[in-house]
Amino acid sequence: MFSKELLKGTLKTIILKLLEEKGRMYGYEITQHVKSLSDGKLILTEGALYPTLHKLESEGLLKTEKIFLGKRARKYYSLTPAGNKASISRLKEFREFSAAMHMILFSKTNPDGH
């Protein structure tokens, strides 16, 4: 398990990337997919996931669609065109951030030469 702070800083990027790959997903499906892809190291709680989904929707990056399965409704999330652009941008930013962190954390020398 990773700290909540690390997860919080990457949750939007994770959601955007999954929806870019899968097209549309519902909340529980997102949580299970993240858990599976991370070998159980990332666990998304409803308390973290749904506020983030709603925030992305209010930012115009996601759209929702309700599908009725009998008497039960399931809310699917998918990317808007702006969401597709945001996904590409956030992934690029994350790769660059990750590379910079790697340079900082695994450098052999400090900037002052020690």
Chimera marker file (.cmm) of the C-alpha trace (Angstrom):
<marker_set name="trace">
<marker id="1" x="0.000" y="0.000" z="0.000" r="1" g="1" b="0" radius="0.5"/>
<marker id="2" x="1.110" y="3.507" z="-0.776" r="1" g="1" b="0" radius="0.5"/>
<marker id="3" x="0.369" y="6.657" z="1.178" r="1" g="1" b="0" radius="0.5"/>
<marker id="4" x="-2.905" y="8.483" z="0.594" r="1" g="1" b="0" radius="0.5"/>
<marker id="5" x="-0.919" y="11.568" z="-0.408" r="1" g="1" b="0" radius="0.5"/>
<marker id="6" x="0.814" y="9.763" z="-3.270" r="1" g="1" b="0" radius="0.5"/>
<marker id="7" x="-2.453" y="8.283" z="-4.479" r="1" g="1" b="0" radius="0.5"/>
<marker id="8" x="-4.300" y="11.591" z="-4.203" r="1" g="1" b="0" radius="0.5"/>
<marker id="9" x="-1.704" y="13.292" z="-6.396" r="1" g="1" b="0" radius="0.5"/>
<marker id="10" x="-2.084" y="10.706" z="-9.155" r="1" g="1" b="0" radius="0.5"/>
<marker id="11" x="-5.740" y="9.672" z="-8.982" r="1" g="1" b="0" radius="0.5"/>
<marker id="12" x="-6.970" y="11.949" z="-11.767" r="1" g="1" b="0" radius="0.5"/>
<marker id="13" x="-4.197" y="10.708" z="-14.046" r="1" g="1" b="0" radius="0.5"/>
<marker id="14" x="-5.020" y="7.072" z="-13.241" r="1" g="1" b="0" radius="0.5"/>
<marker id="15" x="-8.720" y="7.558" z="-13.974" r="1" g="1" b="0" radius="0.5"/>
<marker id="16" x="-8.121" y="9.460" z="-17.204" r="1" g="1" b="0" radius="0.5"/>
<marker id="17" x="-5.685" y="6.811" z="-18.464" r="1" g="1" b="0" radius="0.5"/>
<marker id="18" x="-8.016" y="3.901" z="-17.656" r="1" g="1" b="0" radius="0.5"/>
<marker id="19" x="-10.934" y="5.574" z="-19.392" r="1" g="1" b="0" radius="0.5"/>
<marker id="20" x="-8.743" y="6.400" z="-22.377" r="1" g="1" b="0" radius="0.5"/>
<marker id="21" x="-7.864" y="2.711" z="-22.678" r="1" g="1" b="0" radius="0.5"/>
<marker id="22" x="-11.230" y="1.157" z="-21.825" r="1" g="1" b="0" radius="0.5"/>
<marker id="23" x="-13.644" y="3.683" z="-23.321" r="1" g="1" b="0" radius="0.5"/>
<marker id="24" x="-16.128" y="3.619" z="-20.458" r="1" g="1" b="0" radius="0.5"/>
<marker id="25" x="-16.186" y="2.150" z="-16.970" r="1" g="1" b="0" radius="0.5"/>
<marker id="26" x="-18.305" y="2.292" z="-13.843" r="1" g="1" b="0" radius="0.5"/>
<marker id="27" x="-16.895" y="3.141" z="-10.432" r="1" g="1" b="0" radius="0.5"/>
<marker id="28" x="-16.519" y="-0.329" z="-8.938" r="1" g="1" b="0" radius="0.5"/>
<marker id="29" x="-14.979" y="-1.541" z="-12.182" r="1" g="1" b="0" radius="0.5"/>
<marker id="30" x="-12.363" y="1.230" z="-11.924" r="1" g="1" b="0" radius="0.5"/>
<marker id="31" x="-11.468" y="0.235" z="-8.353" r="1" g="1" b="0" radius="0.5"/>
<marker id="32" x="-11.089" y="-3.428" z="-9.292" r="1" g="1" b="0" radius="0.5"/>
<marker id="33" x="-9.055" y="-2.683" z="-12.405" r="1" g="1" b="0" radius="0.5"/>
<marker id="34" x="-6.625" y="-0.474" z="-10.458" r="1" g="1" b="0" radius="0.5"/>
<marker id="35" x="-6.288" y="-3.139" z="-7.769" r="1" g="1" b="0" radius="0.5"/>
<marker id="36" x="-5.627" y="-5.821" z="-10.377" r="1" g="1" b="0" radius="0.5"/>
<marker id="37" x="-3.141" y="-3.770" z="-12.435" r="1" g="1" b="0" radius="0.5"/>
<marker id="38" x="-1.178" y="-2.825" z="-9.310" r="1" g="1" b="0" radius="0.5"/>
<marker id="39" x="-1.134" y="-6.352" z="-7.851" r="1" g="1" b="0" radius="0.5"/>
<marker id="40" x="-3.163" y="-5.068" z="-4.901" r="1" g="1" b="0" radius="0.5"/>
<marker id="41" x="-0.772" y="-2.236" z="-4.066" r="1" g="1" b="0" radius="0.5"/>
<marker id="42" x="-3.227" y="0.522" z="-4.990" r="1" g="1" b="0" radius="0.5"/>
<marker id="43" x="-6.648" y="0.354" z="-3.376" r="1" g="1" b="0" radius="0.5"/>
<marker id="44" x="-9.124" y="3.030" z="-4.382" r="1" g="1" b="0" radius="0.5"/>
<marker id="45" x="-11.782" y="3.737" z="-1.791" r="1" g="1" b="0" radius="0.5"/>
<marker id="46" x="-15.200" y="5.065" z="-2.702" r="1" g="1" b="0" radius="0.5"/>
<marker id="47" x="-14.369" y="8.107" z="-0.585" r="1" g="1" b="0" radius="0.5"/>
<marker id="48" x="-11.456" y="8.941" z="-2.874" r="1" g="1" b="0" radius="0.5"/>
<marker id="49" x="-12.832" y="7.719" z="-6.206" r="1" g="1" b="0" radius="0.5"/>
<marker id="50" x="-16.277" y="9.290" z="-6.444" r="1" g="1" b="0" radius="0.5"/>
<marker id="51" x="-15.321" y="12.854" z="-5.465" r="1" g="1" b="0" radius="0.5"/>
<marker id="52" x="-12.540" y="12.661" z="-8.075" r="1" g="1" b="0" radius="0.5"/>
<marker id="53" x="-14.933" y="11.366" z="-10.735" r="1" g="1" b="0" radius="0.5"/>
<marker id="54" x="-17.391" y="14.164" z="-9.921" r="1" g="1" b="0" radius="0.5"/>
<marker id="55" x="-14.580" y="16.741" z="-10.042" r="1" g="1" b="0" radius="0.5"/>
<marker id="56" x="-13.424" y="15.494" z="-13.448" r="1" g="1" b="0" radius="0.5"/>
<marker id="57" x="-17.019" y="15.611" z="-14.658" r="1" g="1" b="0" radius="0.5"/>
<marker id="58" x="-17.489" y="19.185" z="-13.397" r="1" g="1" b="0" radius="0.5"/>
<marker id="59" x="-14.257" y="20.139" z="-15.206" r="1" g="1" b="0" radius="0.5"/>
<marker id="60" x="-15.781" y="18.851" z="-18.459" r="1" g="1" b="0" radius="0.5"/>
<marker id="61" x="-13.337" y="15.954" z="-18.777" r="1" g="1" b="0" radius="0.5"/>
<marker id="62" x="-15.845" y="13.144" z="-18.176" r="1" g="1" b="0" radius="0.5"/>
<marker id="63" x="-19.384" y="12.424" z="-19.242" r="1" g="1" b="0" radius="0.5"/>
<marker id="64" x="-21.743" y="9.962" z="-17.621" r="1" g="1" b="0" radius="0.5"/>
<marker id="65" x="-24.335" y="7.554" z="-18.878" r="1" g="1" b="0" radius="0.5"/>
<marker id="66" x="-26.813" y="5.616" z="-16.759" r="1" g="1" b="0" radius="0.5"/>
<marker id="67" x="-27.553" y="2.072" z="-17.820" r="1" g="1" b="0" radius="0.5"/>
<marker id="68" x="-30.398" y="0.225" z="-16.155" r="1" g="1" b="0" radius="0.5"/>
<marker id="69" x="-29.851" y="-3.425" z="-15.288" r="1" g="1" b="0" radius="0.5"/>
<marker id="70" x="-33.287" y="-4.515" z="-14.202" r="1" g="1" b="0" radius="0.5"/>
<marker id="71" x="-34.255" y="-2.121" z="-11.407" r="1" g="1" b="0" radius="0.5"/>
<marker id="72" x="-30.661" y="-1.164" z="-10.725" r="1" g="1" b="0" radius="0.5"/>
<marker id="73" x="-28.891" y="1.728" z="-12.441" r="1" g="1" b="0" radius="0.5"/>
<marker id="74" x="-25.177" y="1.688" z="-13.184" r="1" g="1" b="0" radius="0.5"/>
<marker id="75" x="-23.391" y="4.948" z="-13.936" r="1" g="1" b="0" radius="0.5"/>
<marker id="76" x="-20.709" y="4.696" z="-16.605" r="1" g="1" b="0" radius="0.5"/>
<marker id="77" x="-17.973" y="7.283" z="-17.032" r="1" g="1" b="0" radius="0.5"/>
<marker id="78" x="-16.191" y="8.082" z="-20.284" r="1" g="1" b="0" radius="0.5"/>
<marker id="79" x="-13.899" y="10.806" z="-21.549" r="1" g="1" b="0" radius="0.5"/>
<marker id="80" x="-15.033" y="13.892" z="-23.388" r="1" g="1" b="0" radius="0.5"/>
<marker id="81" x="-12.788" y="15.240" z="-26.171" r="1" g="1" b="0" radius="0.5"/>
<marker id="82" x="-11.272" y="17.574" z="-23.549" r="1" g="1" b="0" radius="0.5"/>
<marker id="83" x="-10.756" y="14.538" z="-21.314" r="1" g="1" b="0" radius="0.5"/>
<marker id="84" x="-8.821" y="12.766" z="-24.064" r="1" g="1" b="0" radius="0.5"/>
<marker id="85" x="-6.537" y="15.785" z="-24.405" r="1" g="1" b="0" radius="0.5"/>
<marker id="86" x="-6.148" y="16.025" z="-20.622" r="1" g="1" b="0" radius="0.5"/>
<marker id="87" x="-5.239" y="12.338" z="-20.416" r="1" g="1" b="0" radius="0.5"/>
<marker id="88" x="-2.435" y="12.750" z="-22.954" r="1" g="1" b="0" radius="0.5"/>
<marker id="89" x="-1.188" y="15.906" z="-21.233" r="1" g="1" b="0" radius="0.5"/>
<marker id="90" x="-1.296" y="14.439" z="-17.714" r="1" g="1" b="0" radius="0.5"/>
<marker id="91" x="0.500" y="11.258" z="-18.788" r="1" g="1" b="0" radius="0.5"/>
<marker id="92" x="3.260" y="13.301" z="-20.410" r="1" g="1" b="0" radius="0.5"/>
<marker id="93" x="3.526" y="15.471" z="-17.303" r="1" g="1" b="0" radius="0.5"/>
<marker id="94" x="3.628" y="12.393" z="-15.038" r="1" g="1" b="0" radius="0.5"/>
<marker id="95" x="6.366" y="10.728" z="-17.105" r="1" g="1" b="0" radius="0.5"/>
<marker id="96" x="8.473" y="13.898" z="-16.909" r="1" g="1" b="0" radius="0.5"/>
<marker id="97" x="7.805" y="14.270" z="-13.171" r="1" g="1" b="0" radius="0.5"/>
<marker id="98" x="8.679" y="10.624" z="-12.565" r="1" g="1" b="0" radius="0.5"/>
<marker id="99" x="11.937" y="10.970" z="-14.517" r="1" g="1" b="0" radius="0.5"/>
<marker id="100" x="12.860" y="14.110" z="-12.540" r="1" g="1" b="0" radius="0.5"/>
<marker id="101" x="12.096" y="12.358" z="-9.241" r="1" g="1" b="0" radius="0.5"/>
<marker id="102" x="14.221" y="9.417" z="-10.314" r="1" g="1" b="0" radius="0.5"/>
<marker id="103" x="17.135" y="11.754" z="-11.066" r="1" g="1" b="0" radius="0.5"/>
<marker id="104" x="16.769" y="13.432" z="-7.669" r="1" g="1" b="0" radius="0.5"/>
<marker id="105" x="16.276" y="10.329" z="-5.560" r="1" g="1" b="0" radius="0.5"/>
<marker id="106" x="18.826" y="8.099" z="-7.245" r="1" g="1" b="0" radius="0.5"/>
<marker id="107" x="21.605" y="10.522" z="-8.154" r="1" g="1" b="0" radius="0.5"/>
<marker id="108" x="25.068" y="9.529" z="-6.982" r="1" g="1" b="0" radius="0.5"/>
<marker id="109" x="26.154" y="13.050" z="-6.037" r="1" g="1" b="0" radius="0.5"/>
<marker id="110" x="24.486" y="15.997" z="-4.395" r="1" g="1" b="0" radius="0.5"/>
<marker id="111" x="24.485" y="19.384" z="-6.152" r="1" g="1" b="0" radius="0.5"/>
<marker id="112" x="27.206" y="20.647" z="-3.759" r="1" g="1" b="0" radius="0.5"/>
<marker id="113" x="29.543" y="17.872" z="-4.949" r="1" g="1" b="0" radius="0.5"/>
<marker id="114" x="29.329" y="15.534" z="-1.956" r="1" g="1" b="0" radius="0.5"/>
<link id1="1" id2="2" r="1" g="1" b="0" radius="0.2"/>
<link id1="2" id2="3" r="1" g="1" b="0" radius="0.2"/>
<link id1="3" id2="4" r="1" g="1" b="0" radius="0.2"/>
<link id1="4" id2="5" r="1" g="1" b="0" radius="0.2"/>
<link id1="5" id2="6" r="1" g="1" b="0" radius="0.2"/>
<link id1="6" id2="7" r="1" g="1" b="0" radius="0.2"/>
<link id1="7" id2="8" r="1" g="1" b="0" radius="0.2"/>
<link id1="8" id2="9" r="1" g="1" b="0" radius="0.2"/>
<link id1="9" id2="10" r="1" g="1" b="0" radius="0.2"/>
<link id1="10" id2="11" r="1" g="1" b="0" radius="0.2"/>
<link id1="11" id2="12" r="1" g="1" b="0" radius="0.2"/>
<link id1="12" id2="13" r="1" g="1" b="0" radius="0.2"/>
<link id1="13" id2="14" r="1" g="1" b="0" radius="0.2"/>
<link id1="14" id2="15" r="1" g="1" b="0" radius="0.2"/>
<link id1="15" id2="16" r="1" g="1" b="0" radius="0.2"/>
<link id1="16" id2="17" r="1" g="1" b="0" radius="0.2"/>
<link id1="17" id2="18" r="1" g="1" b="0" radius="0.2"/>
<link id1="18" id2="19" r="1" g="1" b="0" radius="0.2"/>
<link id1="19" id2="20" r="1" g="1" b="0" radius="0.2"/>
<link id1="20" id2="21" r="1" g="1" b="0" radius="0.2"/>
<link id1="21" id2="22" r="1" g="1" b="0" radius="0.2"/>
<link id1="22" id2="23" r="1" g="1" b="0" radius="0.2"/>
<link id1="23" id2="24" r="1" g="1" b="0" radius="0.2"/>
<link id1="24" id2="25" r="1" g="1" b="0" radius="0.2"/>
<link id1="25" id2="26" r="1" g="1" b="0" radius="0.2"/>
<link id1="26" id2="27" r="1" g="1" b="0" radius="0.2"/>
<link id1="27" id2="28" r="1" g="1" b="0" radius="0.2"/>
<link id1="28" id2="29" r="1" g="1" b="0" radius="0.2"/>
<link id1="29" id2="30" r="1" g="1" b="0" radius="0.2"/>
<link id1="30" id2="31" r="1" g="1" b="0" radius="0.2"/>
<link id1="31" id2="32" r="1" g="1" b="0" radius="0.2"/>
<link id1="32" id2="33" r="1" g="1" b="0" radius="0.2"/>
<link id1="33" id2="34" r="1" g="1" b="0" radius="0.2"/>
<link id1="34" id2="35" r="1" g="1" b="0" radius="0.2"/>
<link id1="35" id2="36" r="1" g="1" b="0" radius="0.2"/>
<link id1="36" id2="37" r="1" g="1" b="0" radius="0.2"/>
<link id1="37" id2="38" r="1" g="1" b="0" radius="0.2"/>
<link id1="38" id2="39" r="1" g="1" b="0" radius="0.2"/>
<link id1="39" id2="40" r="1" g="1" b="0" radius="0.2"/>
<link id1="40" id2="41" r="1" g="1" b="0" radius="0.2"/>
<link id1="41" id2="42" r="1" g="1" b="0" radius="0.2"/>
<link id1="42" id2="43" r="1" g="1" b="0" radius="0.2"/>
<link id1="43" id2="44" r="1" g="1" b="0" radius="0.2"/>
<link id1="44" id2="45" r="1" g="1" b="0" radius="0.2"/>
<link id1="45" id2="46" r="1" g="1" b="0" radius="0.2"/>
<link id1="46" id2="47" r="1" g="1" b="0" radius="0.2"/>
<link id1="47" id2="48" r="1" g="1" b="0" radius="0.2"/>
<link id1="48" id2="49" r="1" g="1" b="0" radius="0.2"/>
<link id1="49" id2="50" r="1" g="1" b="0" radius="0.2"/>
<link id1="50" id2="51" r="1" g="1" b="0" radius="0.2"/>
<link id1="51" id2="52" r="1" g="1" b="0" radius="0.2"/>
<link id1="52" id2="53" r="1" g="1" b="0" radius="0.2"/>
<link id1="53" id2="54" r="1" g="1" b="0" radius="0.2"/>
<link id1="54" id2="55" r="1" g="1" b="0" radius="0.2"/>
<link id1="55" id2="56" r="1" g="1" b="0" radius="0.2"/>
<link id1="56" id2="57" r="1" g="1" b="0" radius="0.2"/>
<link id1="57" id2="58" r="1" g="1" b="0" radius="0.2"/>
<link id1="58" id2="59" r="1" g="1" b="0" radius="0.2"/>
<link id1="59" id2="60" r="1" g="1" b="0" radius="0.2"/>
<link id1="60" id2="61" r="1" g="1" b="0" radius="0.2"/>
<link id1="61" id2="62" r="1" g="1" b="0" radius="0.2"/>
<link id1="62" id2="63" r="1" g="1" b="0" radius="0.2"/>
<link id1="63" id2="64" r="1" g="1" b="0" radius="0.2"/>
<link id1="64" id2="65" r="1" g="1" b="0" radius="0.2"/>
<link id1="65" id2="66" r="1" g="1" b="0" radius="0.2"/>
<link id1="66" id2="67" r="1" g="1" b="0" radius="0.2"/>
<link id1="67" id2="68" r="1" g="1" b="0" radius="0.2"/>
<link id1="68" id2="69" r="1" g="1" b="0" radius="0.2"/>
<link id1="69" id2="70" r="1" g="1" b="0" radius="0.2"/>
<link id1="70" id2="71" r="1" g="1" b="0" radius="0.2"/>
<link id1="71" id2="72" r="1" g="1" b="0" radius="0.2"/>
<link id1="72" id2="73" r="1" g="1" b="0" radius="0.2"/>
<link id1="73" id2="74" r="1" g="1" b="0" radius="0.2"/>
<link id1="74" id2="75" r="1" g="1" b="0" radius="0.2"/>
<link id1="75" id2="76" r="1" g="1" b="0" radius="0.2"/>
<link id1="76" id2="77" r="1" g="1" b="0" radius="0.2"/>
<link id1="77" id2="78" r="1" g="1" b="0" radius="0.2"/>
<link id1="78" id2="79" r="1" g="1" b="0" radius="0.2"/>
<link id1="79" id2="80" r="1" g="1" b="0" radius="0.2"/>
<link id1="80" id2="81" r="1" g="1" b="0" radius="0.2"/>
<link id1="81" id2="82" r="1" g="1" b="0" radius="0.2"/>
<link id1="82" id2="83" r="1" g="1" b="0" radius="0.2"/>
<link id1="83" id2="84" r="1" g="1" b="0" radius="0.2"/>
<link id1="84" id2="85" r="1" g="1" b="0" radius="0.2"/>
<link id1="85" id2="86" r="1" g="1" b="0" radius="0.2"/>
<link id1="86" id2="87" r="1" g="1" b="0" radius="0.2"/>
<link id1="87" id2="88" r="1" g="1" b="0" radius="0.2"/>
<link id1="88" id2="89" r="1" g="1" b="0" radius="0.2"/>
<link id1="89" id2="90" r="1" g="1" b="0" radius="0.2"/>
<link id1="90" id2="91" r="1" g="1" b="0" radius="0.2"/>
<link id1="91" id2="92" r="1" g="1" b="0" radius="0.2"/>
<link id1="92" id2="93" r="1" g="1" b="0" radius="0.2"/>
<link id1="93" id2="94" r="1" g="1" b="0" radius="0.2"/>
<link id1="94" id2="95" r="1" g="1" b="0" radius="0.2"/>
<link id1="95" id2="96" r="1" g="1" b="0" radius="0.2"/>
<link id1="96" id2="97" r="1" g="1" b="0" radius="0.2"/>
<link id1="97" id2="98" r="1" g="1" b="0" radius="0.2"/>
<link id1="98" id2="99" r="1" g="1" b="0" radius="0.2"/>
<link id1="99" id2="100" r="1" g="1" b="0" radius="0.2"/>
<link id1="100" id2="101" r="1" g="1" b="0" radius="0.2"/>
<link id1="101" id2="102" r="1" g="1" b="0" radius="0.2"/>
<link id1="102" id2="103" r="1" g="1" b="0" radius="0.2"/>
<link id1="103" id2="104" r="1" g="1" b="0" radius="0.2"/>
<link id1="104" id2="105" r="1" g="1" b="0" radius="0.2"/>
<link id1="105" id2="106" r="1" g="1" b="0" radius="0.2"/>
<link id1="106" id2="107" r="1" g="1" b="0" radius="0.2"/>
<link id1="107" id2="108" r="1" g="1" b="0" radius="0.2"/>
<link id1="108" id2="109" r="1" g="1" b="0" radius="0.2"/>
<link id1="109" id2="110" r="1" g="1" b="0" radius="0.2"/>
<link id1="110" id2="111" r="1" g="1" b="0" radius="0.2"/>
<link id1="111" id2="112" r="1" g="1" b="0" radius="0.2"/>
<link id1="112" id2="113" r="1" g="1" b="0" radius="0.2"/>
<link id1="113" id2="114" r="1" g="1" b="0" radius="0.2"/>
</marker_set>
